[in-house]
């Protein structure tokens, strides 16, 4: 098991690449969700202002 995690001396490069890939994948989910939420709030506020005129 130790050899698996050590990766023949390349563990730092391999695991940092896996970590970076994981972070990018998570951000690819979180960022669009946050933008959608912000956009929907903006649309709702504009609609409310338009309807109150």
RALINSUL-V672900 format. One record per residue. RES is the residue in three letters. NEAR is the number of other ideal C-beta (glycine too) atoms within 8 Angstrom. D_LAST is the distance of its C-alpha to the last C-alpha in Angstrom with 1 decimal. Layout:
BEGIN
res = [RES:RES]
near = [NEAR:NEAR]
d_last = [D_LAST:D_LAST]
END
This chain:
BEGIN
res = [UNK:UNK:UNK:UNK:UNK:UNK:UNK:UNK:UNK:UNK:UNK:UNK:UNK:UNK:UNK:UNK:UNK:UNK:UNK:UNK:UNK:UNK:UNK:UNK:UNK:UNK:UNK:UNK:UNK:UNK:UNK:UNK:UNK:UNK:UNK:UNK:UNK:UNK:UNK:UNK:UNK:UNK:UNK:UNK:UNK:UNK:UNK:UNK:UNK:UNK:UNK:UNK:UNK]
near = [4:5:6:6:8:8:9:5:5:7:9:6:7:9:10:8:8:8:8:8:8:8:8:8:8:8:8:8:8:8:8:8:8:8:8:8:8:8:8:8:8:8:8:8:8:8:8:8:8:7:6:5:4]
d_last = [68.8:69.2:70.0:66.8:64.6:66.8:66.4:69.6:68.5:65.1:63.1:61.1:59.9:59.4:57.6:55.3:54.4:53.6:51.5:49.6:49.0:47.8:45.3:43.9:43.5:41.7:39.4:38.7:37.3:35.5:33.7:31.9:30.9:29.4:27.6:26.2:25.0:23.3:21.7:20.4:18.9:17.2:15.8:14.7:12.9:11.2:10.3:9.0:6.7:5.6:5.5:3.8:0.0]
END
